[in-house]
Amino acid sequence: MYQVLLVDDEPAITASMCKAIGWAAHQCEVAVVAGSGKEALDIIKGRQIDIVITDIRMQQMGGLELCQILFARYPNIQTIVISGYAEFSYAQKAIKYGILGYCLKPLEYEEIDIYLNRAVSRLQSKEQTYNQDVLLGALLDEDIPLLSDYLTASGNYHSTCCCAVFTGSFPPDTKGNSSTLFRMGQHQYGWFSSFPLDQATISSFLSLPENKCIGLANTAFPIEELPRRIKECQIRALQYFIQPDCTVSTLISEDKSQDFLDQVSSLLSIGNSGQLLLALETLKNSPQRKSFSVQTAMCLNNMICSSNRYNSQRDDYYIYSVHQLPERYRDFSEMLTLLCQLAMEPNPTYNEQLYMTNTNFIQMMEYLNQNYTRNISTNDLAQYMHMNPSYLSKIFKQEAGTTVIKYLTSLRIHKSCQMLNSGNYSISEIASATGFNDYFYFLKTFKKITGVTPRQYQLGEGTDLNLFSGSIPV
């Protein structure tokens, strides 16, 4: 339902409108009534209002001044003016401030019905043009002009803002025209506002055991910095993986972690497994661990797993998105333990005979095709097939010509194309439905594989690709 604010210093007028107009038929409801323009502005600052119907002459800020402020600050709010004065100068000024209509008292409710229909039509049109997918795309591409257009169209533009990212199963309760809440993945929600996030909202969100951590930038910054700040908060909101007791993360220092990555890179380049194992064991028990973020933890994981020494294990452990870390490993300690085990393993042999029956191969492919929406890894597949993960990884590549992870990624993009073709889903819904927990990672992966963005594909600028060989059942 669209929220309507009635503004008039004559209670009889607003009471009559509440009763005489069939609000529900217009997908509207009267949310609140105000007696002056000043009172109306105070209400708009604290809650969502879609349509304002206001008188012209009132105490404590008249209707014209209210229209002027709404036109400048909240352009998405649709405004209808009522007045007992048939003066052309009033109507001319009101039209200048973008009003939908000018109705004279005594009111003809059929006339208000016409303007309500027009207001709802405009709101619906803007919702379709500037939906959440547009916002997420603008944040990913750091497209400031598009971001500004989105915020202006949604009536939520401000030159400075604060932001946060929430990791959990339930989004926080944030209401009001000055804030925007949007979904970033299956368990992450982004938020920004012209005001800092209040302690009551933080406490309420963290009181639920399903909710993990908040990445917070609570000092105002220019709107041009929002894409970068949101991405920083997205990393901070996963800091509980590094520090299990971390619930609010506002700053991550990566100086020491970068030093450690440089040390690991050097040890890998000379093939010194003994020193690598010692370094990892030392890190497990060192306060230096707290200087890591999930981003640098992912870099550490992938440096070791993609090195020549451990390349045969790459498909088992390689991480493609920071969101996979807390899904693949219980926490940073478990990740370091498994990396230590990997460092202790002898050099792999490449001359073993690989064999799998056709029946087992089909069984394996059916499992992947039926479970691609879940976060499954080579280890999960190996457990299902009762096979050694390393052996399965190599035999899968021999039989399918690709790795398990790459096959799953291509399958998910293929299914995404089918859902985009149906026209029944938003891009963010498709990302979640096809197993991508990180919306930004979905966009990057989709473009990397298809050559176009999901939005471009939806508009017919791309064609569905033959992502699979004919030998693989899809």
C-alpha positions in Angstrom: 0.0 0.0 0.0 1.2 3.5 -0.8 1.4 5.8 2.2 -0.6 9.0 2.1 -0.1 12.1 4.3 -3.0 14.6 4.6 -2.0 18.1 5.5 -4.7 20.7 6.5 -5.3 22.9 9.6 -9.0 22.1 9.4 -9.7 18.7 11.0 -13.1 18.5 9.4 -11.5 18.5 5.9 -9.0 15.7 6.6 -11.7 13.7 8.4 -14.0 14.0 5.4 -11.3 12.9 3.0 -10.4 9.9 5.2 -14.0 8.7 5.0 -15.1 9.7 1.5 -12.2 8.5 -0.6 -11.8 4.8 -1.4 -8.1 4.6 -0.6 -7.8 0.9 -0.9 -9.0 0.9 -4.5 -6.0 3.1 -5.3 -3.6 0.8 -3.4 -3.3 3.6 -0.9 -3.9 4.1 2.8 -3.9 7.3 4.9 -0.8 6.8 7.1 -1.0 10.0 9.1 -2.6 13.5 9.3 -0.8 16.8 9.9 -2.0 20.2 10.8 0.8 22.3 9.2 3.6 22.1 6.7 6.2 22.1 9.5 4.5 19.1 11.1 4.3 17.3 7.8 8.0 17.7 7.2 8.8 16.3 10.6 6.7 13.3 9.8 8.3 12.8 6.4 11.8 12.8 7.9 10.9 9.8 10.1 8.8 7.5 8.0 8.0 6.5 4.4 5.5 8.8 2.7 4.6 8.3 -1.0 1.8 10.8 -1.6 1.1 14.2 0.1 -2.3 16.0 -0.2 -1.9 19.5 1.3 -3.8 22.7 1.8 -2.3 26.0 0.6 -2.8 28.3 3.5 -1.8 27.1 7.0 0.0 28.3 10.1 3.6 27.2 10.7 4.5 26.8 7.0 1.9 26.9 4.3 1.4 24.4 1.5 3.4 26.3 -1.2 6.5 26.3 1.0 6.0 22.6 1.8 5.6 21.8 -2.0 8.9 23.7 -2.6 10.8 21.7 0.0 9.3 18.4 -1.2 10.2 19.2 -4.8 13.9 19.9 -3.8 14.4 17.2 -1.1 11.9 14.4 -1.8 11.2 14.4 -5.5 9.7 10.9 -5.5 6.8 12.1 -3.3 3.7 12.8 -5.4 1.9 16.0 -4.3 -1.7 17.2 -4.7 -2.8 20.6 -3.6 -6.2 21.6 -2.3 -7.3 25.2 -1.7 -10.2 27.5 -1.0 -8.7 30.2 -3.1 -9.1 30.1 -6.9 -6.1 32.3 -7.5 -4.0 31.7 -10.6 -0.8 32.8 -8.9 -1.1 30.0 -6.3 -1.7 27.4 -9.0 1.1 28.7 -11.1 3.6 28.5 -8.2 2.4 25.1 -7.2 2.8 23.7 -10.7 6.3 25.0 -10.7 7.0 22.7 -7.7 5.9 19.6 -9.6 2.5 19.0 -8.1 0.1 16.6 -9.8 -3.1 18.6 -9.4 -4.7 21.7 -7.9 -8.2 21.0 -6.4 -10.6 23.8 -5.1 -12.7 23.5 -2.0 -15.4 22.4 -1.6 -13.7 19.2 -2.8 -14.9 17.1 -5.7 -13.6 13.7 -4.6 -13.9 12.3 -8.1 -11.2 14.8 -9.0 -8.9 13.7 -6.2 -9.5 10.1 -7.5 -8.1 11.1 -10.9 -5.0 12.6 -9.3 -4.5 9.6 -7.0 -4.5 7.3 -10.0 -1.9 9.5 -11.7 0.2 9.5 -8.5 0.2 5.7 -8.2 1.0 5.3 -11.9 4.0 7.5 -11.5 5.2 5.7 -8.4 4.9 2.3 -10.1 6.7 3.5 -13.2 9.6 4.7 -11.1 9.7 1.5 -9.1 10.1 -0.5 -12.4 12.8 1.9 -13.8 14.8 2.3 -10.6 14.6 -1.0 -8.8 17.1 -2.7 -6.5 19.0 -4.2 -9.4 19.8 -0.7 -10.7 21.1 0.3 -7.2 23.3 -2.8 -6.9 24.6 -2.3 -10.4 25.5 1.3 -9.7 27.3 0.3 -6.5 29.3 -2.5 -8.2 30.4 -0.3 -11.2 30.9 2.8 -9.0 28.6 4.6 -11.4 28.0 7.8 -9.5 25.6 9.5 -12.1 23.4 6.4 -12.1 23.5 6.2 -8.3 22.5 9.9 -8.1 19.6 9.3 -10.6 18.4 6.3 -8.5 18.5 8.2 -5.2 16.8 11.2 -6.8 14.0 9.1 -8.3 13.5 7.2 -5.0 13.2 10.5 -3.1 16.2 9.7 -1.0 19.1 11.8 -2.3 21.5 13.4 0.2 25.0 14.8 -0.4 26.5 12.9 2.6 25.6 9.6 4.2 26.6 6.8 6.6 26.4 3.1 5.7 26.5 -0.4 7.0 26.3 -4.0 5.9 24.5 -6.6 8.0 25.4 -10.4 8.0 22.5 -12.5 9.2 19.2 -14.1 8.4 17.0 -11.1 9.2 17.4 -7.5 8.0 17.3 -4.7 10.6 14.2 -2.7 11.2 15.2 0.7 9.5 12.3 2.9 8.4 12.0 6.4 7.1 12.6 8.4 3.9 16.2 9.1 4.8 17.4 5.5 4.7 17.7 2.7 2.1 17.9 -1.0 2.9 18.7 -3.5 0.2 19.6 -7.2 -0.1 23.2 -8.0 -1.2 23.1 -11.8 -1.0 21.4 -14.6 0.8 22.6 -13.5 4.2 23.8 -9.9 3.7 21.9 -6.6 3.7 23.3 -3.2 2.8 22.0 0.1 4.3 22.8 3.8 4.0 21.2 6.9 5.4 21.8 10.6 5.9 21.9 9.8 9.6 24.2 7.4 11.6 22.9 4.0 12.5 21.4 4.2 16.0 22.4 1.9 18.8 18.9 0.6 19.3 18.8 -0.8 15.7 22.3 -2.3 16.2 21.3 -4.0 19.5 18.0 -5.2 18.0 19.7 -6.8 15.0 22.4 -8.5 17.1 19.9 -9.8 19.7 18.9 -12.5 17.2 21.2 -15.5 17.3 21.0 -16.0 13.5 22.6 -12.5 13.0 26.4 -12.5 13.0 28.1 -9.1 12.5 27.7 -5.5 11.3 30.3 -3.8 9.1 29.8 -0.1 10.0 30.9 3.3 8.6 29.0 5.6 10.9 30.8 8.8 10.2 29.3 10.9 7.3 31.1 10.8 4.0 30.3 12.3 0.5 27.8 10.3 -1.5 30.5 9.8 -4.2 32.3 7.4 -1.8 29.3 5.2 -1.2 30.2 2.4 -3.6 33.7 2.0 -2.0 32.4 2.3 1.5 29.7 -0.3 1.0 32.3 -2.8 -0.3 34.5 -2.1 2.7 31.6 -2.7 5.0 30.8 -5.9 3.2 34.2 -7.2 4.1 33.9 -5.9 7.7 30.6 -7.6 8.1 32.3 -11.0 7.7 35.0 -10.3 10.3 33.3 -12.8 12.7 35.0 -15.4 10.6 38.4 -14.1 11.8 37.3 -13.1 15.3 34.3 -15.2 16.4 33.4 -12.6 19.2 33.3 -9.7 16.7 29.8 -8.3 16.2 30.5 -4.8 15.0 33.5 -4.1 12.9 34.4 -0.5 12.1 38.1 -0.7 11.1 40.4 -3.4 9.8 44.2 -2.8 9.7 45.8 -5.0 7.1 49.5 -3.8 7.3 50.7 -6.9 9.3 48.6 -9.3 7.3 50.2 -8.0 4.1 53.6 -8.6 5.6 52.6 -12.2 6.2 51.2 -12.7 2.7 54.6 -11.4 1.3 56.4 -13.9 3.5 54.2 -16.8 2.3 54.6 -15.7 -1.3 58.4 -15.8 -0.9 58.3 -19.3 0.8 56.1 -20.7 -2.0 58.4 -19.3 -4.7 61.4 -21.3 -3.3 59.3 -24.3 -2.3 60.2 -24.2 1.4 57.4 -26.4 2.8 59.0 -26.6 6.3 59.2 -22.9 6.8 55.7 -22.4 5.3 54.3 -24.9 7.8 56.1 -23.2 10.7 54.7 -19.8 9.6 51.2 -21.1 9.4 51.5 -22.8 12.8 52.9 -19.6 14.3 50.0 -17.5 12.9 47.4 -19.8 14.4 48.6 -18.8 17.9 49.5 -15.2 17.3 47.6 -12.0 17.9 48.6 -11.1 14.4 45.6 -13.1 13.2 43.3 -10.2 14.2 44.9 -8.0 11.6 43.5 -10.2 8.9 40.2 -9.5 7.1 38.3 -12.1 5.1 39.7 -10.6 2.0 43.3 -11.2 3.1 42.4 -14.6 4.5 41.0 -15.5 1.1 44.2 -14.3 -0.5 46.3 -16.5 1.9 44.1 -19.5 1.1 44.3 -19.1 -2.6 48.0 -18.3 -2.7 48.8 -21.7 -1.2 46.1 -23.7 -3.0 47.0 -22.3 -6.5 50.8 -22.7 -6.1 52.5 -25.2 -8.3 53.4 -27.3 -5.2 49.7 -27.8 -4.3 48.0 -27.3 -7.6 46.4 -30.8 -7.6 44.3 -29.7 -4.6 43.2 -26.4 -6.1 39.6 -27.5 -6.8 39.2 -28.7 -3.3 40.2 -25.5 -1.5 40.3 -22.6 -3.9 37.9 -19.8 -2.9 36.3 -17.5 -5.5 34.3 -15.2 -3.2 34.8 -14.0 0.4 31.4 -15.3 1.2 32.6 -18.9 0.6 35.1 -18.7 3.4 32.6 -19.0 6.3 30.7 -21.6 4.3 33.7 -23.7 3.5 35.4 -23.4 6.9 34.0 -23.0 10.4 36.4 -20.1 11.1 39.9 -18.8 10.4 41.4 -21.3 12.8 40.0 -24.2 11.0 41.1 -22.8 7.7 44.7 -22.5 9.0 44.6 -26.0 10.3 43.6 -27.4 6.9 46.3 -25.3 5.2 48.8 -26.8 7.6 47.7 -30.3 6.7 48.0 -29.4 3.0 51.6 -28.0 3.6 52.6 -31.3 5.3 51.3 -33.5 2.4 54.0 -35.0 0.1 54.4 -34.0 -3.5 51.5 -35.3 -5.5 52.1 -38.0 -8.1 50.7 -37.6 -11.5 51.2 -41.1 -13.0 48.3 -42.9 -11.2 45.7 -44.6 -13.3 42.3 -42.8 -13.1 39.1 -44.8 -13.7 35.4 -44.2 -13.1 32.5 -46.2 -14.4 29.9 -44.5 -16.6 27.2 -45.2 -14.1 29.2 -43.5 -11.3 30.0 -40.5 -13.5 26.3 -40.0 -14.4 25.4 -40.4 -10.7 28.0 -37.6 -9.9 26.6 -35.3 -12.5 23.0 -35.8 -11.4 24.0 -34.9 -7.9 25.6 -31.6 -9.1 22.6 -30.8 -11.4 20.2 -31.3 -8.5 22.1 -29.4 -5.9 23.7 -26.5 -7.7 21.6 -24.0 -5.7 23.4 -25.1 -2.5 26.9 -24.2 -1.5 28.5 -27.5 -2.5 32.2 -28.1 -2.9 34.4 -30.9 -4.2 34.6 -32.3 -0.6 30.8 -32.5 -0.5 30.7 -34.3 -3.8 33.5 -36.7 -2.7 31.7 -37.5 0.5 28.5 -38.3 -1.5 30.4 -40.5 -3.9 32.5 -42.1 -1.1 35.8 -41.1 -2.8 39.0 -39.3 -1.9 38.5 -35.6 -2.8 41.9 -35.3 -4.5 41.2 -38.4 -6.6 37.7 -37.2 -7.5 39.0 -33.8 -8.5 41.5 -35.3 -11.0 39.1 -37.9 -12.4 36.3 -35.3 -12.8 38.7 -33.1 -14.8 39.7 -36.1 -16.9 36.1 -37.1 -17.7 34.4 -33.7 -17.9 37.3 -31.5 -19.2 36.8 -29.0 -16.4 37.0 -28.7 -12.7 34.0 -29.2 -10.4 33.9 -25.6 -9.4 34.0 -24.3 -12.9 31.3 -26.8 -14.0 29.1 -25.6 -11.1 29.7 -22.0 -12.0 28.8 -22.5 -15.7 25.7 -24.5 -14.7 24.5 -21.7 -12.4 25.0 -19.1 -15.1 23.2 -21.3 -17.6 20.2 -21.5 -15.2 20.4 -17.8 -14.6 20.1 -17.2 -18.4 16.9 -19.4 -18.4 15.4 -17.4 -15.5 16.3 -14.1 -17.2 14.6 -15.3 -20.3 11.4 -16.1 -18.4 11.1 -12.4 -17.3 9.5 -13.5 -14.0 12.4 -12.7 -11.7 14.6 -9.8 -10.6 18.3 -10.1 -11.1 18.9 -10.2 -7.3 16.3 -13.0 -7.0 18.0 -15.0 -9.7 21.4 -14.6 -8.0 20.1 -16.1 -4.8 18.0 -18.8 -6.6 21.0 -20.1 -8.5 23.4 -20.5 -5.6 25.3 -17.2 -5.6 25.4 -15.8 -2.0 27.2 -12.6 -3.1 25.3 -10.5 -5.6 28.4 -8.6 -6.7 30.2 -11.8 -7.4 27.2 -13.0 -9.4 27.4 -9.9 -11.6 31.1 -10.2 -12.2 30.9 -13.9 -13.0 27.9 -13.5 -15.3 29.7 -10.9 -17.4 32.9 -12.9 -17.4 31.2 -15.9 -18.9 28.6 -14.4 -21.1 30.3 -11.1 -22.1 27.4 -9.0 -21.0 25.8 -8.0 -17.7 22.5 -9.7 -16.5 20.7 -6.4 -17.3 22.1 -6.3 -20.8 21.2 -9.9 -21.3 17.7 -9.2 -20.1 17.4 -6.4 -22.6 18.4 -8.8 -25.4 22.0 -7.6 -25.8 23.3 -11.2 -25.3 22.5 -14.7 -26.4 22.3 -17.8 -24.3 25.7 -19.5 -24.6 26.5 -23.2 -25.0 28.3 -23.4 -21.7 28.5 -27.2 -21.6 29.9 -29.9 -23.8 27.4 -32.3 -25.2 28.8 -35.2 -23.0 27.6 -33.6 -19.8 23.9 -34.0 -18.8 22.4 -30.6 -17.9 
